[in-house]
Amino acid sequence: MQNLTNLLRPKTLNEFIGQSHIIGKDKALYKLIEKKDIPHLFFYGKPGTGKTTLAKIIAKQSELDFYSFNATSVKVEQFREVFKRYKGALIKPMIFIDEVHRLSKTQQEVLLPIMEDYEAIIIGASTENPFFTLTAGIRSRSFLYEFKALTNNDLEKLLLRACKTINTSIDTEAHNYLIDSSCGDGRALLNLLDFASKIDKNISIDILKDLRNSSMGDGVSSKDSHYDITSAMIKSLRGSDVDASLYYLGRLINGGESIDFISRRLVIFASEDIGNANPNALNLAVSTMTAVNKIGFPEGRIILSQCVVYLASCPKSNTSYNAINKTLSMIKNGKIIDIPNNIKDNAIGYKNPHNFGGWYEQNYLQENLDLYNSKGVAFEKTLDEWINKIKQKRK
């Protein structure tokens, strides 16, 4: 017997629920699908958000033969067999690869010439950001789209459609619990509803809680969005509140936020808000990003926690952040200064400071600029002392 998820799987773009930021009728991808002119695509995001479903809709809409593989078990020979079958054919196959982040470098290299010549359309799906898992060659030949958790409104539409399909009623308390506990995962909602309806066609909260006694995570709601919780964590880190920073980190983890997104935000924070007040903060944040993307959850939570406690406890300075913003603004507004001849590529008269005890007075800029203004916070003070020594030598 067909399960509810497959029974309600949309067949057309009009039936598809969610991801309006990708396939709203005014979006570029929607228009390409309508024209049946499909680029190579990689979808990533939380489970149950429609990645596989959209790939199947695209294949059907484009009238392409659809082949589905899972990167955890696919062999290079399977790819080559499909490519050989369509060599010289008028129609192209569409190759869908689930768990695409599991592809080896060798497997990805096999796809490159096929993607380059568009001998097949490649669509991949992953719960992890392809920027960290796919080679630059693959990424440059494709478009990457992040699938967001379904909103409560999306889940409402899905639930209404499901109840009509299987002729099931659900009381208000059970209705709210089903949506809230599914946390943006459409598959999780349908799975729970499916099995609950097999017990009783009039679904109560007791039945639902017997099957699922806790929430799937925070998900997305109008009150506490992905962006609000992230913003709260960053502002708590900036305010050196360790407990608040840990709490919002926990909310992100519990809500199913991707580990690469959290770690990237910490790297940015380390440079933007700590900077040279403690240069080691950036080192630790980058090491955290590398480690957690190799390890993943659940163990990655420990590394993220260590990093968050450290960053919250660090002295704060945004002088480097302000300096580059001021510099770029000046350049964009037309401030272009000629490079002195002594430091051009074919330098005339350049003196290497290493040959003069580490410093030699010479011209590096034709005009004095005031771009960097140190606050003298923590290690910045040490750097300031070295710069001041050099300035004294100039005098």
C-alpha positions in Angstrom: 0.0 0.0 0.0 1.3 3.4 -1.0 2.3 5.7 1.9 1.0 9.2 2.3 4.2 10.8 1.4 4.3 9.2 -2.0 0.5 9.5 -2.5 0.7 13.3 -2.0 4.0 13.9 -3.9 3.3 16.8 -6.2 3.6 16.1 -10.0 3.7 19.8 -11.2 5.2 23.1 -10.1 1.7 24.4 -9.2 1.2 21.5 -6.7 4.6 22.0 -5.1 4.5 23.6 -1.6 7.3 25.9 -0.3 10.6 27.2 -1.6 8.9 30.3 -3.2 12.3 32.0 -3.0 13.5 29.5 -5.6 10.5 28.6 -7.7 8.1 31.4 -7.3 6.5 32.3 -10.6 8.7 35.4 -10.9 11.9 33.5 -10.2 14.5 32.6 -12.8 14.5 28.9 -12.2 10.8 28.7 -12.6 11.0 30.4 -16.0 13.8 28.0 -17.1 11.8 25.0 -16.1 8.8 26.3 -18.1 11.1 26.8 -21.1 12.5 23.2 -20.5 16.0 24.7 -20.5 17.5 23.2 -17.4 21.0 23.9 -16.0 22.9 21.6 -13.7 21.5 22.2 -10.2 22.4 21.3 -6.7 19.8 21.6 -3.9 20.8 21.6 -0.2 18.9 22.1 3.0 16.9 20.3 5.8 15.3 17.0 5.2 11.6 17.0 4.1 11.8 20.3 2.2 11.2 19.0 -1.3 14.6 18.6 -2.9 14.0 15.2 -4.5 10.4 16.1 -5.4 11.4 19.2 -7.3 14.1 17.2 -9.2 11.4 14.7 -10.3 9.0 17.6 -11.3 11.8 19.2 -13.4 12.5 15.9 -15.1 8.8 15.3 -15.9 8.2 19.0 -17.0 11.3 18.8 -19.3 10.3 15.4 -20.6 13.7 13.9 -19.8 14.5 10.3 -18.8 15.1 10.3 -15.1 17.8 8.3 -13.3 18.1 8.4 -9.5 21.2 7.4 -7.6 22.4 7.6 -4.1 26.0 8.8 -3.6 26.5 6.4 -0.7 26.3 3.4 -3.0 26.7 4.6 -6.6 29.6 3.3 -8.7 31.4 5.3 -11.4 30.5 2.5 -13.9 26.8 3.2 -13.3 27.2 6.8 -14.4 29.3 5.7 -17.5 26.6 3.1 -18.4 23.9 5.8 -18.6 26.2 8.3 -20.5 27.1 5.6 -23.0 23.4 4.7 -23.6 22.6 8.3 -24.6 25.8 9.1 -26.5 24.7 10.8 -29.7 21.0 10.6 -28.8 18.6 13.6 -29.3 17.2 13.4 -25.8 19.4 13.9 -22.7 19.0 12.0 -19.5 18.6 13.7 -16.2 20.8 12.2 -13.4 19.6 12.8 -9.9 22.2 12.1 -7.1 20.9 12.1 -3.6 23.4 12.6 -0.7 25.6 14.2 -3.3 28.1 15.4 -0.6 29.1 11.7 -0.4 30.6 11.6 -3.9 34.3 11.1 -4.0 36.6 13.4 -5.9 37.1 10.7 -8.6 33.3 10.4 -9.0 32.9 14.1 -9.3 35.7 14.3 -12.0 33.8 11.7 -14.1 30.8 14.1 -14.1 32.9 17.2 -15.3 33.1 16.5 -19.0 29.5 15.4 -19.1 28.4 18.6 -17.4 30.7 20.7 -19.6 29.1 19.4 -22.8 25.6 19.0 -21.4 25.5 15.4 -22.4 23.2 14.9 -19.4 21.6 17.2 -16.8 22.9 16.7 -13.3 20.9 17.5 -10.3 22.1 16.8 -6.8 20.6 16.9 -3.3 22.3 17.2 0.0 21.7 18.2 3.6 25.1 19.8 3.6 26.3 22.9 1.8 27.9 21.9 -1.5 30.4 24.8 -1.2 32.3 22.6 1.2 31.7 19.2 -0.4 31.8 19.7 -4.1 34.9 20.6 -6.2 35.2 24.1 -7.7 34.9 22.5 -11.1 31.5 21.1 -10.3 30.3 24.3 -8.7 31.4 26.5 -11.6 29.2 24.4 -14.0 26.1 24.5 -11.9 23.7 26.6 -9.8 23.3 26.0 -6.1 20.0 26.6 -4.2 19.4 26.4 -0.5 16.0 24.8 0.5 14.6 26.3 3.6 12.4 24.6 6.2 8.8 24.7 5.3 6.9 27.6 7.1 3.9 26.9 9.3 1.7 28.2 6.4 3.3 25.7 4.1 2.7 22.9 6.5 -0.9 24.1 7.0 -1.5 23.7 3.2 0.1 20.3 3.2 -1.9 19.1 6.2 -5.2 20.3 4.7 -4.4 18.5 1.4 -3.5 15.3 3.3 -6.6 15.2 5.5 -8.8 15.6 2.4 -7.0 12.9 0.6 -7.3 10.2 3.3 -10.6 11.5 4.7 -9.3 12.2 8.2 -10.3 14.7 10.9 -8.0 16.2 13.4 -8.8 18.3 16.5 -7.3 21.7 17.1 -4.8 20.7 19.8 -3.6 17.8 17.6 -3.5 20.0 14.6 -1.2 22.5 16.3 1.0 19.8 17.7 1.4 18.1 14.4 2.6 21.3 12.7 4.7 22.6 15.6 6.5 19.3 16.3 7.2 18.7 12.6 9.4 21.9 12.5 9.4 22.6 8.8 9.8 19.0 7.7 6.9 18.1 5.4 7.9 14.4 5.2 7.8 14.2 9.0 4.4 15.7 9.1 2.9 13.3 6.6 4.6 10.3 8.1 3.1 11.1 11.6 -0.3 11.8 10.1 -0.2 8.7 8.0 0.4 6.3 10.9 -1.9 8.2 13.3 -4.8 7.9 10.8 -4.3 4.1 10.6 -5.1 4.0 14.4 -8.1 6.3 14.3 -9.6 8.5 11.5 -10.4 11.1 14.2 -6.9 12.0 15.3 -6.2 13.3 18.8 -3.1 14.7 20.4 -2.8 11.6 22.6 -2.3 9.4 19.5 0.2 11.9 18.0 2.2 12.0 21.3 2.3 8.3 21.6 4.0 8.2 18.2 6.1 11.3 18.5 6.6 12.5 22.1 8.9 15.4 21.3 9.5 18.1 18.7 11.7 17.5 15.7 13.4 20.8 16.5 12.7 24.6 16.4 11.9 24.8 12.7 10.7 28.1 11.3 7.9 30.3 12.6 7.0 34.0 12.3 8.2 34.7 15.8 11.5 32.8 16.0 13.1 32.5 12.5 16.4 31.2 11.4 17.6 34.8 11.1 16.3 35.9 14.5 18.0 33.1 16.4 21.3 33.6 14.5 21.2 37.4 15.1 20.5 36.8 18.8 23.6 34.5 19.0 25.8 37.0 17.3 24.7 39.9 19.4 25.1 37.8 22.6 28.7 36.9 21.5 29.4 40.6 20.8 28.0 41.5 24.2 30.3 38.9 25.9 27.3 37.0 27.4 28.5 33.4 27.5 25.2 31.9 28.7 23.0 33.7 26.2 25.5 32.8 23.4 25.3 29.1 24.4 21.5 29.2 24.6 21.1 30.5 21.1 23.7 28.1 19.8 21.6 25.3 21.4 18.5 26.7 19.7 20.2 26.6 16.3 21.4 23.0 16.8 18.1 21.8 18.2 16.3 23.5 15.3 18.3 21.5 12.7 20.5 24.3 11.5 23.3 23.0 9.3 26.7 22.7 11.1 28.5 24.5 8.3 26.2 27.6 8.5 26.8 27.9 12.3 30.6 27.4 12.0 30.8 30.0 9.1 29.0 32.6 11.2 31.5 32.0 14.0 34.4 32.5 11.6 32.9 35.8 10.4 32.3 36.9 13.9 35.9 36.2 15.0 37.2 38.6 12.4 34.5 41.2 12.3 34.0 41.6 16.1 37.2 40.4 17.7 39.8 40.9 15.0 43.3 41.8 16.2 42.2 42.3 19.8 42.8 38.5 19.9 44.1 37.1 16.5 43.8 33.6 17.9 40.0 33.8 17.8 40.1 33.6 14.0 42.4 30.6 14.2 40.2 28.8 16.6 37.0 29.6 14.6 38.6 28.3 11.4 39.8 25.2 13.1 36.2 24.7 14.5 34.8 25.1 11.0 37.2 22.5 9.6 36.6 20.1 12.5 32.8 20.2 12.6 32.4 19.8 8.9 34.5 16.6 9.1 32.8 15.3 12.2 29.2 16.5 11.9 26.6 16.2 14.6 26.1 15.1 17.3 29.8 15.3 18.4 30.3 18.6 16.6 28.1 20.3 19.2 31.0 20.0 21.7 33.4 21.8 19.4 30.9 24.5 18.6 30.3 25.0 22.3 34.0 25.4 23.0 34.4 28.0 20.2 31.3 30.0 21.3 32.5 30.2 25.0 36.0 31.3 23.7 34.6 34.0 21.3 32.1 35.3 23.9 35.0 35.6 26.4 37.4 37.5 24.1 38.0 41.2 24.1 36.1 42.8 21.2 37.3 45.2 18.4 35.8 45.9 15.0 38.7 48.2 13.8 39.7 45.9 10.9 36.0 45.6 9.9 35.6 49.4 9.9 38.9 49.9 8.1 38.1 47.7 5.1 34.6 49.2 4.8 36.1 52.7 4.8 38.7 51.7 2.3 36.2 50.1 -0.1 33.8 53.1 0.2 36.6 55.5 -0.6 37.7 53.5 -3.7 34.1 53.1 -5.0 33.7 56.8 -4.7 36.6 57.3 -7.1 39.6 57.6 -4.9 42.2 55.9 -7.2 45.8 56.8 -6.3 48.7 56.0 -8.6 51.1 53.3 -7.3 54.6 54.7 -6.6 57.3 53.4 -9.1 59.4 51.9 -6.4 56.8 49.2 -5.4 55.4 48.4 -8.9 56.0 44.9 -10.4 59.1 46.1 -12.1 60.2 48.2 -9.2 62.7 51.0 -9.7 64.5 51.9 -6.5 62.7 49.5 -4.2 64.6 48.8 -0.9 63.9 45.4 0.8 63.3 46.1 4.5 64.8 42.7 5.4 68.1 44.1 4.2 67.9 47.1 6.6 67.0 45.5 9.9 63.3 45.1 9.2 62.4 48.6 8.2 63.4 51.2 5.6 61.7 54.5 5.0 60.3 54.6 1.4 57.2 55.6 -0.4 54.3 53.1 -0.4 51.4 55.5 -1.1 51.4 58.8 -3.0 49.0 60.4 -0.5 48.4 60.1 3.3 45.2 58.3 4.1 43.4 57.8 7.5 41.8 54.3 7.1 42.8 52.4 10.1 42.0 53.7 13.6 43.0 51.3 16.3 41.0 51.2 19.6 44.1 49.9 21.4 42.1 46.9 22.7 44.1 43.9 24.1 46.6 42.6 21.4 45.8 45.6 19.2 47.8 47.7 21.7 50.9 45.5 21.1 50.5 46.0 17.3 50.1 49.8 17.9 53.3 49.9 19.9 55.2 48.4 16.9 53.7 50.8 14.5 54.5 53.7 16.8 58.1 52.6 17.0 58.3 52.7 13.2 56.7 56.1 13.1 59.2 57.4 15.6 62.0 56.1 13.4 60.5 58.1 10.5 60.7 61.3 12.6 
